Amino acid sequence: MNNYILKNGIILTPFKEVDNHYLFVRDGKIEKICSDLEFETLGGCYLDSYELLDAKGYYISPGFIDIHTHGQFNVDANQGLPKPLTMSEIRTGVTSFLPTLWTTDFKSMLESAGKYYDFINTSNNKGAKILGINMEGPFLNPLHGGQKPENTRIPSKKDCNDIFKLKDFIKIMTISPDVENIDIAVKFCNENNTIISIGHCYMEPDQLHDIVKKGARLVTHMFNAMGRKFSSRYIIKKEDELYDRSGIIKTGFIEEIMLLDNIMCELICDSKSIHVPPVLLKIIIKCMGVDKLILITDSMKPAGCEPGKYSLEDGRDIFIFDAEDPVGRLEDGEVFGSIETMNRVVKNIRDIAGIKIKDAVKMAAYNPAYLLGLDGNIGSLLPGRSADICIFDNDLNIKYTFVNGEIVYKSI
Ligand SMILES: [Zn+2]
């Protein structure tokens, strides 16, 4: 195993941004960060046992952690394809991730989950680390989100036993609190240390507070696949659009989420703010702070691919109509999932919300590690952490990706 000294980069720990420092990587771990002065004082005595790598003024960042991806580069996570996924993630600066199974046929979801489980237990993986599975369903409200309604299910002990037989592997499960018998799923999640994420739903504020009391800690792609309530009494139609003429703004569970102290929110930030408008991005950052937000791709199979038609696991086709369009669409043009990659969402949120690059990186690396209880090992460049690193330019083009101190991807 090589040991490295990374020099001439801007280090994002990501709690602070430092330049004129050296990052030491030894035995697969971050050893230390030292200043120019300290390095020179030591008079190069290190250089025998380290390889010096010039970061050429680029950013040196902890590797990104995508807790919500359905695939990319023409690989569909629902087909249970661990190897191509781990090798494609490193191209986007991702060093750990949760393959995320969206709600398709239940039996095939279980089979795919089993393939990831077998992979991490048997293979010598050279790509990004698979930390477990994120199950986006199947206990979802059929009315909210892109899943086929017939694939959603009402929780039963039998279904939960089938899902949770993969011990300690289901790290996150999205459930809709407004689904009948949802407490059965809540109980299984809590007994198996699975993080309850709420989404694909409409609920009253009381239901929100109740599910948080029962242990929910995350919101699945905040602002997306969430229902709103309007009073038809005040709706008027002008030309093709509907307006509320009541003069009263109605609030609901979405606004209440932003006031909660003990919950984190996933955010999709595509380059044209189709998923979340810039004003809402700025509001949620101002209201919840960068510590409670987690950037995700929610990427589907065509992410990173050329325009064209791509077939999904549930039999439908998804299209990229135009290389500039940052979302996948159904044939009729309706938005159907994201096709951004993790390096792109980091760039997008920095540019659209006007935040510092270190804060964008925090949302993409440290915060997901914290949510999963892995921040002592991954998600930052503090001494003792795994040397999971990505190096990128100001446009977030990935130049190097390291996993456990080894260069696993290079584009320079
Ligand atoms: Zn998703």
Boltz pocket constraint, residues with backbone or C-beta under 6 A from the ligand:
constraints:
  - pocket:
      binder: B
      contacts: [[A, 68], [A, 70], [A, 100], [A, 102], [A, 136], [A, 298]]
      max_distance: 6.0
